Amino acid sequence: MLKNLLKLIAAVFFTVAILFPFYPKKEPAPVVQQPPAKPLPEMGATPEFAAIGNVGEKKTAFFGFLSPAIAIENHRIQQERDFLSSMLEAESTARQNPDNLAKAEKLAKAYRYATPSEGITQSWIQAMLLRVNVLPPALVLTQAANESAWGTSRFATQANNYFGQWCYRAGCGLVPLRRTEGATHEVAKFNSAQESVAAYFMNVNRNRAYAELRTIRAELEQTGQDLKSEKTALALTQGLSHYSERGQAYVDELQAMIRHNKKYWSESGKQ
């Protein structure tokens, strides 16, 4: 009996040894190579805009100079938005993870929208997503051109301020030459044009004066419209009536400038 059992086991091993090489081998899963991240553009030296006599050349130089700064800000914001979106889909316990809470608190402080006492909630994330979103280059470049006289204004050349942002602490910037008597505001001074662009993005994305712009943007996104397009830039101007004392006349001027400089938007690219 034992001898027969041993013969049977030996026969099985012999059969397996013969047939094993012919069994199909499981191929390892292919490794998907992720394309390398596209490097962000870098800002160059500030051109002497006042010395450029040709209008077309001046516009090309101006838009080309500021476009990298816009790309950097939109990239940063998209990363922040991706984090918030992932938290919106995550389980409640994942949202309260210490690392996620710390990151959320940092964003809450930056965008001036405090987190609830109970931690990260869906309603807080949804409210933040209204603020944390990209801006179309055509809009940003047009406002910069309008506010800085194509980079030639005193505030642009002496304070790196391309958007006319104000500050309210004595010595924080340059005092406007025609400031109303009794007023205390100054035009903010920045270390670089990049800082000016970053401050503009945060101003538009968190200031209550531009809540309408953020609502328009959210509605356009829900319809699938490209938020970096010229079409979006035109639509978002309607939310900037409080940016200037001129109100609707300011909005109309921005729209006219966006349309007039249409050819430059494709040259600048959707950063």
C-alpha positions in Angstrom: 0.0 0.0 0.0 2.7 2.4 1.0 4.8 1.4 -2.0 1.9 2.2 -4.3 1.3 5.5 -2.7 4.9 6.5 -3.2 4.7 5.5 -6.8 1.6 7.6 -7.3 3.3 10.7 -5.7 6.4 10.2 -7.8 4.2 9.9 -11.0 2.5 13.2 -10.1 5.8 15.0 -9.6 7.1 13.6 -12.8 4.1 14.8 -14.7 4.2 18.3 -13.2 8.0 18.5 -14.0 7.3 17.7 -17.6 4.3 19.9 -18.1 5.4 23.0 -16.0 7.6 24.6 -18.7 4.6 24.6 -21.1 2.2 26.4 -18.8 1.7 30.0 -19.7 3.7 32.3 -17.4 2.0 35.3 -15.9 3.5 38.4 -17.4 4.4 41.2 -14.9 2.1 44.2 -15.1 3.5 46.8 -17.4 5.1 49.8 -15.7 3.3 53.0 -16.8 5.7 55.7 -17.3 4.3 59.1 -16.2 5.3 61.9 -18.5 7.7 64.3 -16.9 6.1 67.3 -15.3 6.3 70.4 -17.6 8.7 72.8 -15.9 7.2 76.1 -14.9 8.4 79.2 -16.8 10.7 81.6 -15.1 10.4 85.4 -15.1 13.1 87.4 -16.8 14.4 90.8 -16.1 11.9 93.7 -16.2 12.0 95.3 -19.6 12.3 99.1 -20.0 8.8 99.4 -21.2 8.9 103.2 -21.5 11.8 102.8 -23.9 9.9 100.6 -26.3 8.4 102.9 -29.0 6.6 100.3 -31.1 3.2 99.6 -29.6 3.1 95.9 -30.8 6.6 95.2 -29.4 5.7 96.9 -26.1 2.6 94.7 -25.8 4.5 91.5 -26.6 7.2 92.4 -24.1 4.7 93.3 -21.4 2.5 90.1 -21.8 5.6 88.0 -22.2 7.1 89.4 -19.0 4.1 88.8 -16.8 2.8 85.5 -18.3 5.3 83.3 -16.3 4.1 84.8 -13.0 0.5 84.0 -14.0 1.5 80.4 -14.8 3.2 80.0 -11.5 0.1 81.2 -9.6 -2.4 79.2 -11.5 -0.2 76.1 -11.0 -0.1 76.7 -7.2 -3.8 77.3 -7.1 -4.5 74.1 -9.1 -2.5 72.1 -6.6 -4.4 73.6 -3.7 -7.7 72.9 -5.5 -6.7 69.3 -6.1 -6.1 68.8 -2.4 -9.4 70.3 -1.5 -11.2 68.2 -4.1 -9.6 65.0 -2.8 -10.7 65.9 0.7 -14.3 66.4 -0.6 -14.3 62.8 -1.8 -12.5 61.4 1.3 -14.0 59.7 4.3 -14.6 61.9 7.3 -11.8 60.2 9.3 -9.3 60.9 6.5 -10.3 64.6 6.5 -9.4 64.8 10.2 -5.9 63.3 9.6 -3.4 65.6 11.3 -1.5 66.2 8.1 -4.7 67.1 6.2 -5.9 69.3 9.0 -2.6 71.2 9.1 -2.7 71.7 5.3 -6.4 72.8 5.5 -5.6 75.3 8.3 -2.8 76.8 6.2 -5.2 77.3 3.3 -7.9 78.6 5.6 -5.5 81.3 6.9 -4.2 82.2 3.4 -7.7 82.6 2.0 -9.2 84.1 5.2 -11.9 81.5 5.6 -11.6 79.7 9.0 -12.2 76.0 9.3 -15.2 75.0 11.5 -14.6 73.9 15.1 -15.5 70.4 14.2 -12.7 70.2 11.6 -12.9 69.9 7.8 -16.4 69.6 6.6 -17.9 69.2 3.2 -19.6 72.6 3.3 -16.3 74.3 4.3 -14.5 72.6 1.4 -17.2 73.6 -1.1 -17.0 77.2 0.1 -13.2 77.1 -0.2 -13.4 75.7 -3.8 -15.3 78.9 -4.7 -12.2 80.8 -3.7 -9.4 78.5 -4.7 -9.6 78.5 -8.5 -7.6 79.7 -11.5 -7.9 82.9 -13.4 -7.6 83.4 -17.2 -4.3 85.0 -18.3 -6.2 87.4 -20.6 -8.0 88.9 -17.6 -4.9 89.2 -15.4 -2.7 90.6 -18.2 -5.4 93.1 -19.2 -5.9 94.4 -15.7 -2.1 94.7 -15.3 -1.8 96.7 -18.5 -4.7 98.9 -17.5 -3.6 99.6 -14.0 0.1 100.0 -14.7 -0.1 101.9 -18.0 1.7 99.0 -19.7 4.4 98.8 -17.0 5.3 102.5 -17.2 3.5 103.9 -14.2 5.3 105.2 -11.1 3.9 102.3 -9.0 5.1 99.7 -11.5 8.6 101.1 -11.9 9.2 102.0 -8.3 7.1 99.5 -6.4 6.7 96.5 -8.7 2.9 97.1 -8.3 1.1 96.3 -11.6 -2.4 96.1 -10.2 -2.8 99.3 -8.1 -3.1 97.3 -4.9 -3.5 99.4 -1.7 -2.1 98.9 1.8 -3.0 100.8 5.0 0.1 100.8 7.2 2.3 103.9 7.2 5.3 103.2 5.0 4.0 100.1 3.5 4.2 101.5 0.0 4.1 104.7 -2.1 1.9 107.6 -1.2 -0.3 108.6 -4.3 0.5 112.0 -5.5 -3.2 113.0 -5.7 -4.4 111.2 -2.6 -7.5 112.7 -1.1 -6.9 114.8 2.0 -7.4 112.7 5.1 -6.9 109.4 3.3 -4.3 107.1 4.7 -3.9 104.4 2.1 -0.7 103.9 0.1 0.0 101.9 -3.0 1.6 98.7 -1.9 5.3 98.0 -2.6 6.4 94.5 -3.7 9.9 93.0 -3.9 9.1 91.7 -7.4 6.5 91.5 -10.1 5.8 87.9 -9.0 4.8 89.1 -5.6 2.5 91.7 -7.2 0.8 89.0 -9.3 0.5 86.7 -6.3 -1.2 89.5 -4.3 -3.6 90.2 -7.1 -4.7 86.5 -7.3 -5.3 86.4 -3.5 -7.2 89.7 -3.6 -9.6 88.5 -6.3 -10.0 85.1 -4.8 -10.8 86.1 -1.3 -12.0 89.7 -1.1 -15.7 90.0 -0.6 -15.8 92.8 -3.2 -15.2 90.1 -5.9 -17.7 87.5 -4.7 -19.7 88.0 -7.9 -16.6 87.1 -10.0 -16.1 83.9 -8.0 -19.8 83.0 -8.5 -19.6 83.6 -12.2 -16.5 81.4 -12.4 -18.1 78.6 -10.5 -21.1 78.7 -12.8 -18.9 78.6 -15.9 -16.9 75.7 -14.5 -20.2 73.7 -14.0 -21.0 74.1 -17.7 -17.5 72.8 -18.6 -16.2 76.1 -20.0 -12.4 76.5 -20.1 -11.6 78.8 -17.2 -8.4 80.0 -18.8 -10.0 81.1 -22.0 -10.6 84.5 -23.5 -14.4 83.8 -23.2 -14.1 83.3 -19.5 -11.9 86.4 -19.2 -14.7 88.5 -20.7 -17.3 87.0 -18.5 -15.4 87.5 -15.3 -14.9 91.2 -15.9 -18.6 91.6 -14.8 -17.4 90.7 -11.3 -14.8 93.5 -11.2 -17.1 96.6 -11.0 -15.8 97.2 -7.5 -12.2 97.2 -8.5 -12.4 100.8 -9.7 -14.5 103.8 -8.7 -15.5 103.9 -12.4 -17.7 100.9 -11.9 -19.3 99.6 -15.2 -17.2 102.0 -17.3 -14.1 100.2 -15.9 -15.6 96.8 -16.8 -16.4 98.0 -20.3 -12.9 99.2 -20.8 -11.4 95.9 -19.7 -13.7 94.0 -22.1 -12.7 96.3 -25.0 -9.0 95.8 -24.2 -9.4 92.0 -24.1 -11.1 92.0 -27.5 -8.6 94.4 -29.0 -5.6 92.4 -27.9 -7.1 89.0 -29.0 -4.1 88.0 -31.0 -1.8 88.2 -28.0 -3.7 85.6 -25.9 -2.8 82.8 -28.3 0.8 84.0 -28.3 1.0 84.1 -24.5 -0.6 80.7 -24.3 -3.0 79.4 -21.6 -0.6 79.3 -18.7 
